[in-house]
Amino acid sequence: MTTIELRPILLVEDNLADARIIQVMLESHSEQYPVVHVERLTEALARLRQEEFAAVLLDLSLPDSKGLQTIGPVYNQVPHVPIVVLTGLDDEEIGIKAVQEGAQDYLVKGQFFANTLMRAIHYSIERHRLRLTLQASEGRCRDLFENASDAIVSFTTEGIVTEVNRGLEALLGWTRQELVGHHYSQILTPDAAAQMEERVNQLLCGECPPTYTPIIEIEATRKDGGIVPLEVRDDVLANAQCRPIGIMLMARDITTRKELERRRSEFLALLSHDIKNPLSVLIGYADYLQQEARQHGVVKSVEVLPWIKSSGLTILSLVNNYLDLSRIEEQPLKLECEAVGINDLLQRIGQQYEGEARHRKITFTLVLQPKLPWVQGDPVAIDRILSNLVYNALKFTPPEGKVTVSSMLQGSEVVITVADTGPGITAEEIPLLFEKYHRAVGARRTAGLGLGLFIVKTLVERHGGRVEVESVVGSGTQFRIALPIKK
């Protein structure tokens, strides 16, 4: 037996005959519900202040109160106690209005028996308990809604705003009263409103395109006319029959992030144009001066110029790797697909690094299978893949060592191998090679950000290819790139 079942029933009835009948019915269940009888509303309110009751049986025709207004004082004083209305009128409308005023149920006098009465009491207690639980849950949800750090707005399927939280008021400067009842386009830029309208139509129709993402970026309009970039999540609101009745948006201000992205773009432009371009020219002139110095026998220049070019190649590799990383992290990465001749790329890369190999006293060899089929891919991205591998091989190969770059057709793939006679890589380190910012240890440790092989693997996989590594500590390393041929 629960605590509430130990509490008495308060019977508020001025007709003694009716009261006696109800008491007799309840006494058959007296082990659950003792009965306290009063004849007036004022007496009932006094007893409710003094004692806890399981339920109230309330007549609507009392000496000091008549009609539906009798319910209000009881409900207001003890909203946690269920009320069952007793009426002499067999009127469905009266019963419905009584429930709307706060009662849980109603019974028509003379038309119920003991079992009916007890069932009405039991059901009223349980329904009231569920209602209180729901109200508490709704209260918690309301607190979360109001105090959420994100801005939240809901609107009907026609776009009419039904609710906003304090976060949205603070973010955009509009008050709840200024937004509720108006179309959501009031707080969006024209382009954002058109974008949102299309998205809402897709959500309500259940026909989301393959490019659909749960998060979008739009621009909102502040009350003062300012524009705020937002990251928005949306969700469909449905009724009990699972039919859409509206949309809820949760928005976050991304002004700071957009500013960082703008600065990053400016920095990338600086790297690409103000540093990379003149650096490439510097390396080209170093090659030219080196050739001139050899022809005229200027020994000191011959010794110095290779170091200038080597340093330039190192800086250029770092800049290219950072630019590549930025492009890779864009969603999605855009690759220009066309037919690419691998041997042509390798010959050009060989010419670029031939002088670097001589400067490092490394034998650099190209072994290319003639008449290779084309591969399908982005020539700039594939150039970066191969350049990274060749430059890495030169960095890790000691003087008098060898770097061999070969190409061949294997099945439906073109395989490029870059082999060096460097210190090799331990078996434990090989699985970590392609992680972002991973830098080699021991003999293979050099300056850099640890991005080269991460970029290689990412770009190869974006082309539908694969990377393989074989290495023997003390004997060298082979990197193999397999790219599918153009169909």
N, C-alpha and C positions, 0 to 999 in steps of 0.2 A: 504494500500500500504506500503510495507516494505522499509527500508532505501536503500537497494540495488536497488530496482526498481526505485528509484528517480535519480539514477546515469545515466549518458549518456552511449551510446555505442560508442566505438572508432572503426571507420571503416578505415582500412589501405588498400587502393586500388589505384593504379596509373592509371588504365583505367577509364577515366571519365564516359564513357557510362555505364560500369558495376557498377561504384560507384553510378551513378544517379538512376539506376534500384533498387539497394539495398536501397538507401535512400527513394525512393518512397514507397517501401514495409514497411520500418520501420516507415515512417511518418503516416501510417494508425494506428499506435500504439504509436504515439508521446506522448500521455498522460502518457505513462509508460517510454519510452526510448528515450530521445533526442539523436541526432546523431552528433558526431564530426568526420569530415573527414580529413585524411591526406594522402599524396601520397608516402611518403618515410618511411623507417624503422627508420632513425634517427629522423624524425619529431615525429613518434609514441613514441619513447623512451623519447623524450623531454616532450611530453604531459603527458605521464604516470608518469613522475617525478613531474608534476605540479598539477595533478588532479586525483581524484578517479573515476574509471569507473566500470560499472556493468559487462562488458564483452568486449573482443576484437575480431572483425572480421578481420582476417589477411590473405591477399593475399600472396601466396608463390612466386610470380614473381614480384619483385619490382626493381626499378632502382638501388638501393644500396644493394640489397640482393635477392638471388634467391634460391629456393629449401627448403628442410627441415631445413637447418641451420638458416632459418629466425625465426624459432620458439624459439630457445634457448635464444637469447637476451631478448625477451619479457618475457618469462617464468621466467628467472633468475631475471629480474628487478621487476616483480610483480607476484610472485608465487601464491598470493591469488586471482588473477583475472582469470576467465576462458577464454580460447582461443578457438574460432571456426575458423578453417582453410577454406579459399576459394581457390579452385583449378580449373584450366581449364581442368585437366586430370581426366577422369572417370576411376580411377585406385584404386581398393580396397587396393592394397598393399601400395600405397602412403598414403591412409587414415589411415591404421593401424600404419604405421611408424610415422605419424604425432601425433597420440594419444600416442605412445610410447615416443615421444619427449616432451610431456607435454600438448598437445592440448586435449580438452574435446570432440570435435566432428569435422567433416569436411563436407563441402557442395561442390558439383560440380556446377560451374557457368552454368546458363542456364537450370538447371534441378531442380530448386526449386521455390516454390511460397511463398507468404507472410506468409501463415499459417505454411508452412514447416520451414521457416526461424525463425519465432517467437518460434515455438516449439523447434527447435534446441537450441536457445538462453536460453529459460526457462530450458530445460533439462540440458544444460551445466552448468548453474548457480547452479542448485540443486545438480548435481553430484559433482561439484567442492566443494560445501559447505560440502557435506557428506565426500568427500575425506579429506578435511582439518580437519573435526571433527575426522575422523578415524586416521589421522596422529597425531593429538594431543593426542588421546587416546593411540595410539601406543607409543608415546613419554613418556606418564605417565607410561605405562606398562614397557617400557624399563628402566625407572628410578627405578621403583620398583624392576625389575629383577636384575639390576646391583647393587643396594644398599641394597638388602635384606641381613639380618644377616645370613640367612641360605645359604649353598652352593647349587647351582642349576645347573643341567646338563640335556640336552635333546639329544636324539639320535634316529636314524631311527629304523624301525622294524628289520633291519639287525644288529643293534647295533653300527652303525657309529655315532660318536658324531657330533652334528650339532651346539651346542651352550653351553657355560658355562658362569657363571657370576663371578664377582670379588671375591665373597665369596668363591667359590670353588678354584680359583687361590690362594687366601691367605691361605686357609686351607691345600691344598695339595702341593703347590709350583710349580705346572705345569702352564704354560701360556696357554692362549686361542689358540694360534697358534700351540702349541705342542699337543693339544688334539683334536681340530676340524679336522674331516676327518679320525680319528683313532677309533678303537674299544674301547668301554667303559671298556673292561677287562684290559686295560692298567693301570687303576687307582684302580683296585680291587685285592685282594689276590685271589689265585686260587680257594679256597673254596667259597669265596664270589661271584666270577664270575660265578661259576657253580650254586650257589643258585639264582643269579639274572637271569641267562639264563632260568632256570626252571620257575621262577616267571613271566618273560616277556612272555614266551610261553603261560602260563595260562591266563595272562591278554589279549593277542591278540586273543586267541581262545575263550575268554569269559567263560572258564571252571574253575572257581576258586574253590578249594576244600573247604569242610566245615570248615577246620582249617585256612582258609585265614584270615589274619589280615591286616588292612590298613597301619600298621607301622611294619617295620622289622628292625633288627639290622644286619649290615654287617661290614666288615673291609676293609678299603681303604688303598692304598699304596701311601705314599708321594713320591715326586721326589727324596728325599734323602734316600729312602729306609725304612723310618719309617712306622709303622702301626698305623692307626687312627680308633678307633671304631666309627661307625656312626649309628644314628637312621634315617631311611629313609622312606619317603612317596613317592609313585609313582602314576602316573596318565597317562592314554592313551591320546595321541594327535590324533585328527581326522580331516579330510578334510571337505569340504562343503557337501559331500555326506555321512558324518558320518562314513567313512572308516578309520580304524587305519593307521596312517602314522608314528607313533613313540611313544616314552615314555619320560615323564619328571620326573626327580627325584629331590626331595628336601631333603637335608641331613643336619643333625646337629651333631656336635662333642659331643660325650658323654664320653670323656676320664675321666673327673672329676667324673661323675656318676659311671663309671665302677670302679674307684679307691675307691670310697666310698662303693660300693657293695663288693669289695674285702676285705676292712677293716671290714665291717660288718660281712662277712663270717668268718673272722679270730676271731672276737669277739664272734660269735656264737659258734665256735669251742672251744674257751676258756671257755665259759659258760658250754658247753656240756661235755667236757672232763676234763678240769683242775679244775672246780668248782663242777659241778653236781655229777660226779662220786665219788670223795673223800667225798663229803657231804653225799651221800647215805651210804657210808661205815661208816662215823661218826655216823649217825643216827642208823645204825645197831649195832655198838659197844655200843652206849648209851643204847639200849634195853638190850643187853647182860649184861652190867655192872649193870644195874638196877635190873635185875633178881638176879645177884650174890650178890648185896648189900642186897636185901631182905632176901636171904637165910642165909647170915652171920650176919644179924642184924646191918649193918653199917648204922645208922640212917642218918647221915649227907649226905652220898652218895645217899641214897634213896631220900632225899629232893632235891639235886642238879641236879641229872641226868635227871629227867623229864624236867627241865628247859632247859638243853642242847638240849635234843631231840626236845622240842617244838620250840626252836629258829632255830634248823636245819630244821624242817619241814616248818617253815615260809620262810626261805631262799630258800629252795627247791621249794616251791610253786611259789615264785617270778621268779626264774630261769626258771621253766617249763612254766610259763605263757608267759614269753618273748620269749622263743623258739617256743611256739605254735603260738604266734602272727606272728613271722617271717615266719613260714611255711604257715599260713593262707594268708599272704600278697603276697606269691608267686603266680604267675599266670601260669598255674592253680595249685591249691593245690592237691597234689598227695596223695590219700588214698588207702591203701592196703585192698581190700575187701575180707573177708573170714567169715566163720561161727564163731560167738562169743557167748559164754555162759555167759549171764548176771549174773546169780547167782554166778558163779565162780569168776568173776571180783569183785562183791560186797563183797564176803567173804574175798578175798585177801585185798581189801581196808579196810574192817572192822578190819582185823588183824593189818594193818598198823597204823590205827588211834585209836585203842582201848586204847593204852597207853596214847595217847594225851587226850582222853576223861576222863580217870581216873585222869590224872594230873589236868585237868580243873574241876574235880568233877561233871562231866556230865554223866548221864545214856545214854549209847549208845546201841541201839538195832537193830538187823537185823530181819526183818519179810519177809521171802522169800517164794514165792509159789514154791513148788517142781515141777520138770519136766517141766520147762519152755522151749518152743521151742527156737531155736537159732535165733539170729538176724544176718543180713548181714551187715558187716561193718569192720572198721579198729580197731583192738583191742587196739592199743596204743591210738588212738583218743578217743575211748569210755572210756577207763581208765581215760584219762584226764578230760572228761566231768564229770564223777562220782566223781573223786577225788576232783575236784573244788567245787562241790556242797556239799560234805561231809565236807570238810575243812571249807568252808564258814559257814555251819551250826554250827560247833564247835566254830568258832570264835565269832559268834553273840549270842550264848546261854550262859546265866549267870550260875554260879555255882548252883548246885542242879537242873539244868534244864535237859531236855531230847532231844535227837536227835534220830529219828527213820527212818531207811531206809528200804523200802519195795519194793517188786517186784510182779507183777501179769500180767496175760494175759487178755487183753481186745480186743476182736475181732481179728483183724489181726495185733495187735501191742502188744509189751511188754512195760508195763508202770512201770517206776521206780519213786518212791516218796521219797523225802528227806524232812522230817518235823522236825522243831525245835520249842522250846518254848522260843524263843528270843523276842526282843522288837517289832517285826513286822515292816511292811513297809506301809507308807501312800499310799492312792490310787493315789495321784499326782505323787509319785516317781516311782511307778511300771512301767509305760511306758518308763522310762529313764534307767532302771536297766541294759539293755543289750547294752547300748551305750559304745563305746570304751572310756576308760579313765574316765568313770563316777564313782564317788566314793560316797558311801552312806553318808547321813547327820545324825545329831543327834546321837541317841544311837547306830546306826549301823555303825558309822564311825570308820574305823580302818586303820592301815598302809597298804600301797599297791599302785599299779598303776591303779586300776580300770579296769583290763583286764579280770578277771576270768569269769564273766558272759557273756561278749562279746565273749570270746572264746567258752564258753558252747553253746550259741545260734548258732554261726557260724558253729561249728562242727556238732551239731545236725541237722541243716538244710542241711548240705552237705550230711548227711546220709538219707535224705528224711523224717526226723522226725520233731517233734515240741516240744516247751517248754511252759509250763503253770505255772502261779504263783497265789497262793491264800495267802492272809495275813490279819491278824487282828491286829491292833496296840495294843501292850500290851499282846498279846496272842500267837504270833508265826507266822511262815511262812511255806508254803509247796511249793516246786518246783517239778513239774511232768515232766518227760521226756518220750515221746512216740516214740519208734523206731519200724519200720516195721519188721515183722518176716521174716526169710529166706524162700523163696519159692522153 
